[in-house]
């Protein structure tokens, strides 16, 4: 399945489906209201969609979608092997453990709420691109998009209850740093490994606490046409 966004005018907005491994695609009838967002499939084959109008499910073998959460959803991630997923509004993370039928707010205990040293989800400015470890679904990471390419990574190791800002280690990096609108990919075998890009590739081996420059062989520079070489020794090339 593929969720087509509103901003692309080359094809009709909606949810597309392929029955031949992605070789050909067809739009699903009357699905424009459920597209332009995130999409997942649970173990039963039900399609879960999330966008700025809510979270919806279309049961396997049925045509209609049913709304399960009536909120503006900024991001969603889902682990089909465990039928566990997370989504978030601007101020609250939600979790499902039953294939997307029920989404409950991830809440603090009374003791955690009064503990002023803990960072809560509401302290994150603009939470985007939430991702869940398929090995340990208590490990989460997301992007805080502050605007103007001012971005930060935040991680949680308690299922979204409390959050901390990730640190970026620039040791070994030899090209300028950047703050891209980045996404994350968790390792499928190690709950502590996650990679991302800030123009360069960064890797965390402690569950998102620290990202280290991990970019040997790829620099992410758009060189355009700014290329020259030394006319005396053509092995010397500049970009």
C-alpha positions as CSV (number, residue, x, y, z in Angstrom):
1,X,0.0,0.0,0.0
2,X,1.0,3.6,-0.7
3,X,-0.4,6.8,0.7
4,X,-0.4,9.6,-1.9
5,X,0.0,13.1,-0.5
6,X,-2.0,16.2,-1.4
7,X,0.9,18.2,-2.7
8,X,1.7,15.9,-5.6
9,X,-0.4,16.7,-8.6
10,X,0.9,14.1,-11.0
11,X,-1.6,11.5,-9.9
12,X,-4.8,11.5,-8.0
13,X,-4.6,11.8,-4.3
14,X,-5.6,8.6,-2.4
15,X,-4.3,5.2,-1.2
16,X,-2.8,3.0,-3.9
17,X,-2.5,-0.8,-3.8
18,X,-0.2,-3.3,-5.7
19,X,-1.0,-7.0,-6.1
20,X,2.2,-7.8,-7.9
21,X,5.0,-6.7,-5.6
22,X,5.0,-3.1,-6.6
23,X,5.2,-3.6,-10.4
24,X,1.8,-1.9,-11.0
25,X,-0.4,0.2,-8.8
26,X,-4.1,1.1,-8.7
27,X,-5.9,3.7,-6.6
28,X,-8.4,2.4,-4.1
29,X,-11.9,3.9,-4.6
30,X,-12.9,6.7,-2.3
31,X,-9.7,6.8,-0.3
32,X,-8.7,10.5,-0.7
33,X,-9.8,11.3,2.9
34,X,-7.5,8.7,4.3
35,X,-4.4,9.4,2.3
36,X,-1.7,12.1,2.7
37,X,-0.3,10.5,5.9
38,X,1.1,7.3,7.3
39,X,0.0,3.8,6.5
40,X,0.5,0.3,7.9
41,X,-0.9,-3.2,7.8
42,X,-1.5,-5.3,10.8
43,X,-1.2,-9.1,11.2
44,X,-4.9,-9.6,10.1
45,X,-4.3,-7.6,6.9
46,X,-6.3,-4.6,8.1
47,X,-5.0,-1.3,6.7
48,X,-4.3,1.4,9.2
49,X,-4.1,5.0,8.0
50,X,-3.3,8.2,10.0
51,X,-3.4,11.8,8.8
52,X,-4.3,15.2,10.1
53,X,-8.0,14.1,10.5
54,X,-7.4,11.0,12.6
55,X,-6.6,7.3,12.5
56,X,-8.7,4.9,10.4
57,X,-8.9,1.2,9.8
58,X,-10.2,-0.8,6.8
59,X,-10.8,-4.4,7.8
60,X,-9.4,-7.1,5.5
61,X,-12.1,-8.0,3.0
62,X,-14.1,-4.8,3.5
63,X,-14.3,-1.6,1.5
64,X,-15.0,1.1,4.1
65,X,-12.7,2.8,6.6
66,X,-13.7,3.3,10.3
67,X,-12.3,6.2,12.3
68,X,-10.5,5.0,15.5
69,X,-9.0,8.2,16.8
70,X,-10.4,11.7,16.0
71,X,-7.3,13.8,16.4
72,X,-4.8,15.6,14.2
73,X,-2.0,13.0,13.9
74,X,1.5,14.3,13.2
75,X,3.2,10.9,12.8
76,X,2.6,7.1,13.2
77,X,4.8,4.0,13.2
78,X,3.6,0.4,13.5
79,X,5.4,-2.9,14.1
80,X,3.3,-5.6,12.3
81,X,5.2,-8.5,13.9
82,X,4.0,-7.4,17.3
83,X,0.8,-5.6,16.4
84,X,2.0,-2.6,18.4
85,X,2.1,1.0,17.1
86,X,2.4,4.6,18.2
87,X,1.1,7.8,16.9
88,X,1.2,11.3,18.2
89,X,-0.6,14.6,18.2
90,X,1.2,17.9,18.9
91,X,1.2,17.2,22.7
92,X,0.4,13.5,23.3
93,X,1.7,10.1,22.2
94,X,-0.9,7.3,21.7
95,X,-0.3,3.6,21.7
96,X,-2.2,0.6,20.3
97,X,-1.5,-3.0,21.3
98,X,-4.5,-4.6,19.5
99,X,-3.8,-4.1,15.9
100,X,-5.0,-0.5,15.8
101,X,-8.5,-0.9,17.2
102,X,-7.9,1.1,20.4
103,X,-5.4,4.0,20.8
104,X,-4.7,5.1,24.4
105,X,-2.8,8.1,25.5
106,X,0.6,7.3,26.9
107,X,0.4,9.0,30.3
108,X,2.6,9.7,33.3
109,X,2.1,8.4,36.7
110,X,1.3,11.0,39.4
111,X,4.9,10.8,40.7
112,X,6.3,11.3,37.2
113,X,4.1,14.2,36.5
114,X,5.2,16.2,39.6
115,X,8.9,15.3,39.0
116,X,10.1,18.6,37.4
117,X,13.4,17.0,36.3
118,X,11.7,14.7,33.8
119,X,11.1,15.9,30.2
120,X,7.5,15.3,29.1
121,X,6.3,14.9,25.5
122,X,4.6,18.3,25.7
123,X,8.0,19.9,26.1
124,X,8.9,18.9,22.5
125,X,8.1,21.8,20.1
126,X,6.9,20.0,16.9
127,X,7.1,16.2,17.1
128,X,7.4,14.5,13.7
129,X,8.6,11.2,12.2
130,X,8.1,9.0,15.3
131,X,9.8,5.6,14.9
132,X,9.6,2.5,17.1
133,X,12.3,-0.2,17.5
134,X,10.9,-3.5,16.2
135,X,13.1,-5.3,18.8
136,X,12.0,-3.4,21.8
137,X,8.8,-1.3,21.3
138,X,9.6,0.8,24.4
139,X,12.4,2.4,22.4
140,X,11.2,5.4,20.4
141,X,12.8,8.3,18.6
142,X,11.4,11.3,16.8
143,X,12.2,14.6,15.2
144,X,11.5,17.9,16.8
145,X,11.1,20.3,13.9
146,X,11.6,23.8,15.2
147,X,11.5,25.4,11.8
148,X,14.1,26.9,9.6
149,X,16.1,23.7,9.5
150,X,16.5,23.8,13.3
151,X,15.9,20.2,14.2
152,X,16.6,17.9,17.2
153,X,16.3,14.2,17.9
154,X,14.4,13.0,21.0
155,X,14.3,9.5,22.4
156,X,12.3,7.5,24.9
157,X,13.1,4.2,26.5
158,X,9.9,3.8,28.5
159,X,7.3,3.6,25.7
160,X,6.9,7.4,25.3
161,X,6.3,8.3,28.9
162,X,9.4,10.4,29.3
163,X,11.8,11.9,26.7
164,X,15.3,13.2,26.4
165,X,17.2,15.1,23.7
166,X,19.7,13.1,21.7
167,X,23.3,14.3,21.5
168,X,25.3,14.5,18.3
169,X,29.0,13.6,18.3
170,X,30.9,15.4,15.5
171,X,34.2,13.6,16.1
172,X,35.7,12.5,12.8
173,X,33.3,14.6,10.7
174,X,35.3,16.6,8.1
175,X,32.5,18.5,6.3
176,X,30.1,21.2,7.5
177,X,27.3,20.1,9.9
178,X,23.7,20.5,8.9
179,X,20.3,20.0,10.5
180,X,18.1,18.2,8.0
181,X,14.5,17.2,8.2
182,X,15.6,13.7,9.1
183,X,13.9,10.4,9.6
184,X,15.1,7.3,11.5
185,X,15.6,3.6,10.9
186,X,16.0,1.1,13.8
187,X,18.0,-2.0,13.5
188,X,15.7,-5.1,13.1
189,X,18.1,-7.1,15.4
190,X,19.5,-4.7,18.0
191,X,17.2,-2.5,20.1
192,X,20.0,0.0,20.7
193,X,21.0,0.7,17.1
194,X,19.3,3.5,15.0
195,X,20.6,5.5,12.1
196,X,19.7,8.8,10.7
197,X,21.0,11.7,8.5
198,X,22.0,15.3,9.1
199,X,23.3,15.6,5.6
200,X,25.8,13.0,6.8
201,X,25.0,9.6,8.1
202,X,24.9,9.2,11.9
203,X,24.5,6.0,14.0
204,X,23.5,5.5,17.6
205,X,24.4,2.4,19.5
206,X,22.8,3.4,22.8
207,X,19.2,3.7,21.8
208,X,19.3,7.2,20.5
209,X,21.1,8.9,23.4
210,X,24.1,9.7,21.2
211,X,24.6,9.8,17.5
212,X,28.1,9.4,16.1
213,X,29.3,10.5,12.7
214,X,29.3,7.3,10.6
215,X,29.8,8.4,7.1
216,X,33.0,6.9,5.6
217,X,32.7,6.7,1.8
218,X,29.6,9.0,1.6
219,X,29.7,12.7,2.3
220,X,26.3,13.9,1.2
221,X,27.6,17.0,-0.6
222,X,25.8,18.3,-3.6
223,X,28.8,19.3,-5.7
224,X,26.8,20.6,-8.7
225,X,29.2,21.9,-11.3
226,X,31.9,23.2,-8.9
227,X,34.6,20.8,-10.0
228,X,38.2,21.5,-11.0
229,X,41.5,19.6,-11.3
230,X,45.1,20.5,-11.1
231,X,46.5,21.0,-14.7
232,X,50.0,19.9,-13.6
233,X,48.9,16.8,-11.7
234,X,45.4,15.7,-12.7
235,X,45.2,13.3,-9.8
236,X,44.5,16.4,-7.6
237,X,40.7,17.1,-7.9
238,X,38.7,19.7,-6.0
239,X,34.9,19.8,-5.4
